[in-house]
Amino acid sequence: MAFAILDAYYLSLERAYRNLYKLACEERVGAWVLAVPGPTFKEIVRAFFSPAVALVYGSSLLAATGMGLLLGGLL
């Protein structure tokens, strides 16, 4: 779970930098500006449920749960 949250945080930062790049190409900010605001909680949650994070960690969670149930004799 911790790695999924860290991955979602990184993805939200990546989106902020891609947006900054787009603004720099449109010359709406300086070419050498690298400061982006930190991601908000809403942006991190949105990134958490993106396919890049949800599919990887969701499938891992399902596989681990299935194996736990299988090895525990509940299946």
Secondary structure, 3 states (H helix, E strand, C coil): CHHHHHHHHHHHHHHHHHHHHHHHHCCCCCCCCCCCCCCCHHHHHHHHCCHHHHHHHHHHHHHHHHHHHHHCCCC
